[in-house]
Amino acid sequence: MSDELGSVMMDGEEELVMPTIPIRPNNAIPVAIGILVILGSLGGAMLSLAYSFSNSIDDDMRSQAGYNDEMNATLDMLQDSGMAQTLTIMYGTMSLTLMIGGILLIRKNPLGVRFSTVGSVIFVLAIIVQLIWSYRISADYGIEYSIGMDIVCFLVCGAFCIALPLLTVMIPEGRAALYREPVILDHSNNEFGEEE
């Protein structure tokens, strides 16, 4: 037996029955996160271009720019070891993946979460590769390498980039915006009534 007392509903066992509240999709959540992911992809593109440019600097450019011995040693390390090429490819792949993921998030496509997460993981992997590679070969070029605040900031940024697209799925309103049923136009029931 179900009794209704004001706005409180009780079932037969005298327990409160909580009404189900539908979650309204909030389209602003995936769009805002998609824009942030696209901005991150632009930062990755700049990193990729920087490493690509450092790979193409020759001795004439170095002498014109007035590089000192430490700068020359750093460029030699990047060019001779192949680190500049590897990081150019990794940051370029990250940038492309994040750009695709951001566009898909703006279009409210659930694949955007996966692409953005994969791009963010590539970013963290590129930082770890750069850290380990530099630490192992820096002594060969006379460079004393230490973990600085820039690496820590990059790792924190990488963790934030991994968490950012996952927020779209963790927030119920964002998840409802991504995984809602698609709208289908049905022309079988014509409301206007065609004349035969």
Solvent accessible surface area in square Angstrom, and as a share of the most:
residue,aa,sasa,rsa
1,M,181,0.81
2,S,83,0.54
3,D,52,0.27
4,E,125,0.56
5,L,116,0.58
6,G,70,0.67
7,S,113,0.73
8,V,66,0.38
9,M,91,0.41
10,M,41,0.18
11,D,46,0.24
12,G,49,0.47
13,E,135,0.60
14,E,113,0.51
15,E,100,0.45
16,L,119,0.59
17,V,67,0.38
18,M,152,0.68
19,P,91,0.57
20,T,133,0.77
21,I,139,0.71
22,P,110,0.69
23,I,95,0.48
24,R,195,0.71
25,P,64,0.40
26,N,64,0.33
27,N,63,0.33
28,A,64,0.49
29,I,30,0.15
30,P,0,0.00
31,V,45,0.26
32,A,52,0.41
33,I,14,0.07
34,G,0,0.00
35,I,86,0.44
36,L,85,0.42
37,V,8,0.05
38,I,34,0.17
39,L,103,0.51
40,G,30,0.28
41,S,0,0.00
42,L,85,0.42
43,G,27,0.26
44,G,2,0.02
45,A,34,0.26
46,M,134,0.60
47,L,45,0.23
48,S,13,0.09
49,L,126,0.63
50,A,57,0.44
51,Y,30,0.11
52,S,48,0.31
53,F,114,0.47
54,S,14,0.09
55,N,49,0.25
56,S,71,0.46
57,I,13,0.06
58,D,72,0.38
59,D,106,0.55
60,D,96,0.50
61,M,77,0.35
62,R,21,0.08
63,S,86,0.56
64,Q,155,0.69
65,A,66,0.51
66,G,60,0.58
67,Y,63,0.24
68,N,86,0.44
69,D,124,0.64
70,E,119,0.53
71,M,96,0.43
72,N,40,0.21
73,A,19,0.15
74,T,50,0.29
75,L,14,0.07
76,D,47,0.25
77,M,11,0.05
78,L,20,0.10
79,Q,46,0.21
80,D,101,0.52
81,S,34,0.22
82,G,18,0.17
83,M,1,0.00
84,A,0,0.00
85,Q,105,0.46
86,T,47,0.27
87,L,0,0.00
88,T,32,0.18
89,I,119,0.60
90,M,38,0.17
91,Y,2,0.01
92,G,27,0.26
93,T,62,0.36
94,M,4,0.02
95,S,13,0.08
96,L,117,0.58
97,T,17,0.10
98,L,7,0.03
99,M,57,0.25
100,I,68,0.34
101,G,0,0.00
102,G,0,0.00
103,I,82,0.41
104,L,31,0.16
105,L,0,0.00
106,I,58,0.29
107,R,182,0.66
108,K,50,0.21
109,N,53,0.27
110,P,43,0.27
111,L,82,0.41
112,G,0,0.00
113,V,11,0.06
114,R,171,0.62
115,F,72,0.30
116,S,0,0.00
117,T,28,0.17
118,V,81,0.46
119,G,0,0.00
120,S,1,0.01
121,V,62,0.35
122,I,32,0.16
123,F,12,0.05
124,V,29,0.17
125,L,88,0.44
126,A,0,0.00
127,I,0,0.00
128,I,66,0.33
129,V,49,0.28
130,Q,34,0.15
131,L,30,0.15
132,I,94,0.48
133,W,67,0.23
134,S,4,0.03
135,Y,147,0.56
136,R,184,0.67
137,I,32,0.16
138,S,5,0.03
139,A,83,0.64
140,D,117,0.61
141,Y,65,0.25
142,G,72,0.69
143,I,28,0.14
144,E,172,0.77
145,Y,54,0.21
146,S,82,0.53
147,I,110,0.56
148,G,28,0.27
149,M,140,0.63
150,D,91,0.47
151,I,8,0.04
152,V,62,0.36
153,C,75,0.45
154,F,66,0.27
155,L,64,0.32
156,V,96,0.55
157,C,57,0.34
158,G,0,0.00
159,A,62,0.48
160,F,115,0.48
161,C,26,0.15
162,I,48,0.25
163,A,44,0.34
164,L,14,0.07
165,P,0,0.00
166,L,60,0.30
167,L,69,0.34
168,T,0,0.00
169,V,43,0.25
170,M,120,0.54
171,I,59,0.30
172,P,56,0.35
173,E,68,0.30
174,G,0,0.00
175,R,102,0.37
176,A,25,0.20
177,A,1,0.01
178,L,7,0.03
179,Y,119,0.45
180,R,113,0.41
181,E,145,0.65
182,P,99,0.62
183,V,137,0.79
184,I,143,0.72
185,L,140,0.69
186,D,95,0.49
187,H,156,0.70
188,S,90,0.58
189,N,118,0.60
190,N,71,0.37
191,E,159,0.71
192,F,189,0.79
193,G,53,0.51
194,E,139,0.62
195,E,170,0.76
196,E,217,0.97
